[in-house]
Each structure stands twice: as C-alpha cells, then as structure tokens.
Amino acid sequence: MFHRKMMENVHLAPDADEDDLYSGYNDYNPTFDTEDLENDVAFQQAARTSHGRRPPGTARIPGTPTSRPLATGFGSKATLTSSMGRPVTGAIQDGVARPMTAVRAAGYTRAAMRGSPFDPLGQGRGPVPPLEAKNADSAEEKIRQLEKKVNELVEESCIANSCGDLKLALEKAREAGRKERVLVRQREQINSPENLDLTYSVLLNLACQYAANGMYAEALNSYQVIVKNKLFTSGGRLKVNMGNIYLKQRNYSKAIKFYRMALDQIPSVHKEMRIKIMENIGVAFIKTGQYIDAISSFELIMSMSPNLKTGFNLILCYFAIGNCEQMKKAFQKLIAVPCEVNYDDKYISPNDDPHTNLLIEAIKNDSLGQMERERKSMAEDYIMTAAKLIAPVIETSFAVGYDWCVEAVKTSQYVELANDLEINKATTYLRQQDFKQALETLKMFEQKDSNVKSAAATNLSFLYYLENELAQAANYADLAVISDRYNPAALTNKGNTIFAKGDYEKAAEFYKEALGNDSSCTEALYNLGLTYKKLNRIDEALDCFLKLHAILRNSAQVLHQIANIYEIMGDPNQAIEWLLQLISVVPTDPHVLSKLGKLYDNEGDKSQAFHYYCESYRYFPSNIEVIEWLGAYYIETQFCEKAIEYFERAALILPTQEKWHLMVASCYRRSGNYQKALEKYKVIHRKFPENIECLRFLVHLCTDMGMKEVQEYTTKLKKVEKLKEIREQRIKSGRDGSARSRREGNAISDSGGTKGERLNARLKAFPETSEPYESSICKEIDVSYIDPLGPQAERPKTAARKRAEEDDFADEELGEDMLPE
C-alpha cells in the first residue's frame, strides 16, 4: 500500500527526551486507514444522513480545540491525529497544550503550563474591575473643578474681547478674579500649593480688559499687583503695558520712565522687543518736544535694525529742528531700508504653461499676496510723504529739493517712485497756481513708458479742463486713453470733455467704460449720475447716486444729489429725509438749511420751516430769499417789530431797491409807530424822489397827524403822477409808430383805435385813489403781493391807531400796503 511504502522510508528519531513535544508523530493511527471505509457501515450511514453533519462536541477546556473521539467501523475510539500520526494543532497531549506553531519564540516554553488553556489575550481572567468612583465632596475635587471654571472664564473673556464685546469681556474677567480668590482661600485651608500660573493669567487678563474699556486707573492697579509680586518672574515686562497706558493719558514723563524700567529688565536676547520699546520711548520724546532725545533713540534703532517707521520718524525729528543736512542723510537711510517684497518678479510665469499661469493667478490675491502689497504700499507712502515734506526746505527752492529727492530715489530699490515724485512736483506747482511750470513738468513724461505717459496726460487733460481749454483737454485725454486704455481716470477725463460739449450719450459711454475697468472709480460713477440727470433718465441717475452712497457714506455732494432727484420726482418727504442726513454731515451749510425750510413751507409745516430758515440766516445773513421769508413770517404772526430787523438787513444788502425801504416804513406804520414811519418815508423820498408810493404814504400820514407838509407832498405827488403818465404815453406812442410803419392797407385806421384802447387800458392800470399804494410796485418788480394781516380793523388795536380808525381816508382812499407772501 502507498501509506506503508511511505512509512518504510521514514527514519524515526530516538526518544531521548520525554518532554519532546514532537514525540509520537510517526506512530500510525488506524483511524486514518481508508482501505475499509467503503465496508464501514457506520461511516457510510453517517455520510448519507444528517448524522455526520452534527456540530462537534465542546472541548474539555474552554478555548482549547481538543480532539473529539470518533467511532469507526471497528467500534474503537481514537484521538484525532494527522494521517501521518501527527496530533492536531492545539490538542492536549501528555498534559501539555501544544502551541499553534512550532516556533518556540511565540511565547511558549518547553515547561509550558501543563493543563492551562490557550488564552494569549487574557480573556479567561474575567472583566476588568470598575474604576473607583470619585468623591465629589472631597476638597481636592472641589479645587480641581474651581480651577477648571476659572480657566473657562478667562477663555470666555478673551473670546469676547476678540469679538469686540468689551463690556462682556470685562464682566467675565472680574468673575474669574472673584473665583480665583475663592480658590486661593480653599488651597490655604488644606495647605495645598498655589497655582501661580493661574493667578498670573487671571490678573493679566483683568488688567488688559480694564485698559480696553478705558478704565486706566484700575488697569494700573492690577498691573502693580503683578509687578510687585516677586513670585512672578516675568512681571517686569508688563511695565511696557503700564507705559502705554500713561502714554494714552498723555503723562509722557511717566510713560518714558516705565518704558526705561521695562527696557532694563528685558534681556538683550529679546532684540525685537527692546527695539519696539525704544521706538515707544522716541515717540514719547516727540510728544514732549524733546526732539534731540528722540533722535538718539531713533538713530540707535536705525543702526541696529532699520525699519521704515523709525526712519520716517527720524526725518520728522530733523525737520522739526530744521537740520537740512541730517534730513538728507535720514532720507537716504529711509530709502536704504529693504522692502523684502519682490512682488513683480514672483508672479511672472517662466513659461506659457496654462497650469502654472492659473496657479500664479490664484495665489496673487491670497492672504500672503495681500500682505505683500500692503507692505509695499506702506513703504511707498512713507517715502513719498517724506520727500514731499523735506523737498521745499532742503534746498533753496522746492523744485531743486524735489530734483534731489528724485535722484536719490533713482539710485535706490524704489526707482519706480521717481516718476511719482515728478508728478507730485507738478501737483505742487498747481497748488502754487503756477500752471505754466506744471504743464512743462507734465509734458516731460510724453516720451516715457505708457503707464507714466498716461498718468501725466491725465493730469494735463485735467489742467486744461480747469482752464476751459476743452480742445487741449480733449487731446491729452485721447493721449492718456491711447497710452493706457484701462486707466479709469483717463476715461473719466475723456468723458468730461465730451460732457462739456453737450454730447451726454457719448460721455455716458466713457463713464461706463471707466467703471468697467475699475468699479470703485467714484468720479466716473458720480459723473454718470449727472449725465443721466441731463438726459432726464431720473431713475438711472438715482441708482448711480445710491450706489455711490453705499461707497461714500458721508459724501455731502452725493446726499445733495439724491435729495435733489427725489425733489424732481415729486417726493418731498424723501427729499427732506436725505437733506436731514446731509445736514448731519454739513450742519452749517446755509443753502441746505434754507432748502429744508422751503420744503417744509411747501408741506405746510411753518414751525419747522421757520426753524431751518432761522438757522440758515444765522450762518449766512445775506440771503435775500431767507430774509424775505422771515420778515413775511413775522408780519403774518403779527410781530411787525421783529420783521423790521430783517427788512433793514435787506435794504442794507440792496440799497438801490425801494422795495425794502418801503417794507421797513410799512412795518413801523403797522406796529403803530407813525412818527418812525413818517421819518422813514421822508428818508425814502430824499433817496427816491419820484417814488409815487412813498409820496402817497407821506400824504396819508401828514393828513392823519395834521402836519403842514401835507400840501407840499400832495403837490409833489401830482407832479410825479403826471410825469409818469407822460412818460408812459411817449413809450406807447413810440411802440405804436414802429408798428404802423410795418402795417399796410387799412392798418392806419385800425392803429388809432388800437392805440386808444391800449392807452385806456394802461391808464386803467394806474392806481386810483382807492387802490393800495404798493400796487404799482407789484407791477414793476413782477411779484404778486397779498396782505397777510387782513383788514386793519381786525388787528389788535393800539392807542396810536385810534385816530386812523376814525378817519375813513385810510381805508377808503389809500387802503393797506401789500406785503410779500
């Protein structure tokens, strides 16, 4: 048989060791004899039925897969072994559990635990006992929970401060301080060591929150507690914060003292902090006017770690003491400070790879790119401001000083600022109203590169536009647009030149193009709104100004335009609302105040109208419209004495107009002061001897008062009336003669009748004795008048008016004088 031949070739090892785990593997087990399986009745029955598919029995030891005795056809039971006599892996043989592998390094030894189950994970030992429950009433646990609460309050205070809620931050800091003191007392009771870090953080946060809320005295007290405690090793640095508080309080001597104390306690290894403290010391010296001491601090910083801010402050100090040579040296030190931003070269693509180009475009506007642009812009602002400051004083003239600054900048890393300085030089010429020099300076840029040429041409176009030389302005605007089509200022100037010519549609196109290139170009947006107003496209104009208002919240011009558009649209309530916003920006503008008064008057709100007219008169007492309205208001409210002040002001402003002098005299007469009225009418008669109304009132008053001059004034009145009638007839005859010369046929016969009718109509227009005195004045100045006081009989009576009421002449013959509405 195959198995027997195979077993004959097997050489058995001697049983030298009784504990050999591999002993007995060569013994033949009849269980695996398959020759008689076909004749084994029990095996065949088990194979044909479910008897053979029963689950195996449970091992004797849990977790150990021991062998199960199987019944054979011979009726014997034998332990399950391999076909070669090898026992099953994991079976227990001779009381020792065989390992899962024959490698002894698996963790099993020859002297394995006899009879123990295979349990490498220790599952047979049962579950882990539960953790010991915490005692919530213990002092240690209470202290631990209180520390946790204090830390949470400090964190909440810091978060509230970062969110801008300073009041909540201070409340949280105070609560943390109270709980920390309770914690200290509990630690003392059980003799537990103090948590100095927690105490330090609570006191520091409380001091910071006091300072943020402007409670400087409390903040200084909290800082003093930290500084005086020797257990806080880094408390000396907080003297910088105390110096900052004294600087805010303008106590500069104490600020310098604490800055120097902090500087002494900070080791030299902290170079950046020491430099910042020295900067603060220099600023404090500038505040006190000690420029020499400030220069010492700034010079030391520039020698150790130069920076733009310190260099600029150094220039300011030398400018304050008037040292021109040192200003030049300080400016050279300023432009020598490295910018550390290579913005242009960094974002230039080395090839035409589209993926690389997209990546560069994506990172141009990230946070790092924005920070780089801000640093570059800050450096340029410092240099430009310093150059504009020192250029007029470092040389004999500002032009020579600008030239020196330009040459110095050209030799530095900020060479692109040289052109900007040249343009600023032209701007300085403009401020000095030296337009010729400004034009010459700007024309030098016509041969430069496109960007500089566009900027210079834009300024030239602006200059010629101001001088109303529209042709030159248009030429330079075209040059600016050609040099840089994406320059919004150039497009705006081009639109302005076209707007001045009246081509509003084309001007609007240029303004739109400027906004397409730069949506934040407020000049183009404002001019576009004005263009739409000219085109009577009111809704679109309103949209433009509302967008502009979202950008420029406090622009008086924008607010005025919006109010004006609402007034044009017939919405006075909205117009009033926007004008109220406008006076919050310019509260002393008399024209805006008078406009508000007019709108309220149209709405029938006399009290508000009176308020705003009075405010307008207070700031600009020469507005005739305001003066006239206030005078009429006082007459309407029967306070003629107060109206005299305003009409006298009008007569002072316009002394050649009889109207205002007559108003003053009329107010005297209405208030019952006839003597004053008579004197005023005499003064008016001397200034304007041909004024008929003045003579009529003189006749009236002299008659009432029984004076002898009545006959004299009556004679003068008749002469003046007759002279006026002759003058009118001559004017009419001249007009009729010129009309007759142009007529033919029967025009001569018709002209006579027409002339007579017109003459009769003109004579009827003259005031009769029963008509009001001011009626002819109303016709001459083309203003309608009414009498707001009503009939004189209905007004409050005074002793001076009794005689006038008894005499019917005042009511039937002369009537009452008319006053402005």
Order of alpha helices (4+ residues) and beta strands (2+ residues): alpha-alpha-beta-beta-beta-beta-alpha-alpha-alpha-alpha-alpha-alpha-alpha-alpha-alpha-alpha-alpha-alpha-alpha-alpha-alpha-alpha-alpha-alpha-alpha-alpha-alpha-alpha-alpha-alpha-alpha-alpha-alpha-alpha-alpha-alpha-alpha-alpha-alpha-alpha-beta-alpha-beta
